[in-house]
């Protein structure tokens, strides 16, 4: 089958369409992480050891992502593949078994737990902080793993046979 070329105006229209839907999802996702940080701030007042407080603040987003792993991983993929609204994607998530996609689950768990292994503030020498050298590289790795997980999720949803009621406007 020969690939059909798309005009720039059609691609721009499609991009705006999906951008607004995905933006809504990521705003909701950011609100979840902000709430986890807020909750962590209140819980950390119970601890007196500074190391426990630091670890608690580092673990809060990880716990939030772990609790909501299925919608975080699958909702953007469903929005893209099925061309549906955000809350429709949440209702369609129930039809997908994430345990059937073990490689996707494994990559997603790596993405979730990888930030826990970032080094804390340490000094390499008097002038240079190791954190300023290593953290950008680790952030690049985390973002790469996140992108890989999202691509895997899109492929998984596309191959799952999941359907929505109304047809896509881009068919």
Secondary structure as UniProt FT lines:
FT   HELIX           8..44
FT   TURN            45..46
FT   HELIX           50..67
FT   HELIX           69..82
FT   HELIX           86..93
FT   TURN            94..95
FT   HELIX           98..100
FT   HELIX           102..114
FT   HELIX           115..117
FT   HELIX           130..160
FT   TURN            169..170
//
